[in-house]
Structure formats: C-alpha cells, structure tokens
C-alpha cells in the first residue's frame, strides 16, 4: 500500500444542526460565529461541527474539541475515522457535541486535528447579554 497523504481541510462550520436532504445534500442550520448568552451556564441540546476534507489519500482520524477560555480543558470532544481512496475524493464529517454545557462567558476555542496534528483553530466567543424583557 502506498504512503498516506494528509488531506487539506477544505471547510469547517460550527452550527446548530446538519440535515440530510432527500437528494443526499446536506443543509447546515444555524451557523454559529459567536454565542450570545442571556443566562449562564448555558446548555445546548447539540452543536455540530461540519468538516470537508480533500486532496489526500489514506485512512485518517479527525479529532475535534471545544476548549475552555483557558484552553486547557475540553468541554466537548469527538473523534471520527474516515478514508480517502484517491486524491480527487472528498470526505464530509459531522461531529455532534450532545448535551453541551457552557459554564461562563469568555472566548472558547474550537480545534480540529487530523491524526493528532492541529489543522484548524478558531475562537468561539460566548458573550453575556441582557435578556429581552417579556411583554
């Protein structure tokens, strides 16, 4: 067997849900760039991390995590194995972080690794906001 070629991370999106359509296509729902939190701690039934890999060959393991603002403790982790049989192939992974609890405001970090090598890291601000008054 030939040597593996690490793929490129073509795209990565944090969202509320990923839906599989009848056509086979995926719809990303509620794309998240930051989280406004009227109450903390804040719970989520689920958050999804959608990733697309291409330009590689071999068997790989993707590790994804959301880290605390101190970047030392994961509040969510997920791992998935996938395969790319040829350079023109692509793989789409959806990590579902279920029952996620965000304890406090701050800038959390989302990390994506492949076979233990960091490929992407981006901030996820959680900002305390005032709740809207009820009418």
C-alpha positions in Angstrom: 0.0 0.0 0.0 1.3 3.5 -0.8 2.1 6.1 1.8 -0.8 8.2 3.1 -1.0 11.8 2.0 -2.6 14.1 4.7 -5.7 15.8 3.2 -6.5 19.6 3.2 -9.3 20.9 5.4 -11.5 22.5 2.7 -14.2 23.8 5.1 -15.2 23.8 8.7 -18.5 25.2 10.1 -19.9 25.2 13.6 -23.7 25.1 13.5 -26.9 24.1 15.4 -27.8 21.2 13.1 -26.9 19.3 9.9 -29.8 17.9 8.0 -29.6 15.2 5.3 -31.9 16.1 2.4 -33.7 13.5 0.2 -31.3 14.5 -2.6 -28.3 13.4 -0.5 -27.2 17.0 0.0 -26.7 18.5 3.5 -28.2 21.6 4.9 -26.4 23.4 7.7 -28.8 25.1 10.1 -28.0 28.0 12.5 -24.3 28.8 11.6 -22.6 30.0 14.7 -19.9 32.7 14.8 -20.5 33.7 18.5 -22.9 32.8 21.2 -25.0 35.5 22.9 -25.9 34.1 26.4 -28.7 35.8 28.4 -28.2 33.2 31.1 -25.1 31.3 32.2 -24.4 28.5 32.5 -25.9 27.8 29.0 -26.9 24.4 27.8 -27.2 23.2 24.2 -29.1 20.0 23.2 -26.5 19.7 20.5 -24.0 21.6 18.4 -22.5 20.3 15.2 -19.1 20.7 13.6 -19.2 20.1 9.8 -15.9 19.5 8.1 -14.9 18.7 4.5 -11.5 17.1 3.7 -10.0 16.7 0.2 -6.6 16.3 -1.6 -5.4 13.3 0.5 -5.1 9.6 0.3 -5.4 7.1 3.2 -7.1 6.3 6.5 -7.4 9.1 9.0 -8.8 10.1 12.4 -10.3 13.5 12.9 -10.3 14.8 16.5 -12.4 17.8 17.3 -12.8 19.7 20.6 -14.2 22.9 22.1 -11.9 24.2 24.8 -12.4 26.5 27.8 -11.2 30.1 27.6 -8.1 28.9 29.4 -7.6 26.4 26.6 -6.7 23.6 29.0 -9.9 21.7 29.4 -12.3 20.4 26.7 -16.0 21.0 27.3 -16.8 18.8 24.2 -14.8 16.3 22.3 -15.5 14.0 19.3 -13.5 11.6 17.1 -14.3 10.0 13.8 -12.3 7.8 11.4 -12.6 8.3 7.6 -10.9 7.2 4.4 -9.9 9.0 1.2 -9.3 6.4 -1.6 -7.9 8.8 -4.1 -6.6 12.4 -4.4 -9.8 13.5 -6.2 -12.1 12.1 -3.4 -13.5 14.1 -0.5 -14.9 13.2 2.9 -17.5 15.1 4.9 -17.6 14.6 8.6 -20.2 15.8 11.1 -19.2 15.9 14.8 -22.2 16.1 17.1 -21.5 17.6 20.5 -24.5 16.5 22.5 -25.6 17.9 25.9 -23.1 20.7 25.7 -22.8 22.9 28.8 -21.1 26.3 28.6 -20.3 27.4 32.2 -19.3 31.0 31.7 -18.7 33.9 29.3 -15.3 34.1 27.5 -13.6 33.2 24.3 -13.7 29.4 23.9 -11.6 27.7 21.2 -12.6 25.2 18.6 -9.9 22.8 17.4 -9.7 20.4 14.5 -6.9 17.8 14.3 -6.2 15.0 11.9 -4.1 12.1 13.3 -3.2 14.3 16.2 -1.9 17.2 14.0 -3.6 20.6 14.5 -5.2 21.7 11.2 -7.6 24.5 12.4 -8.3 26.5 15.5 -10.7 29.3 15.8 -12.3 31.4 18.5 -15.9 30.9 19.8 -16.8 34.0 21.8 -19.6 33.5 24.4 -20.9 36.9 25.4 -23.2 37.6 28.3 -26.1 39.8 27.1 -29.1 41.2 28.8 -32.3 39.2 28.4 -35.1 40.9 26.5 -38.0 42.0 28.7 -41.0 39.8 28.4 -44.2 41.6 27.3 
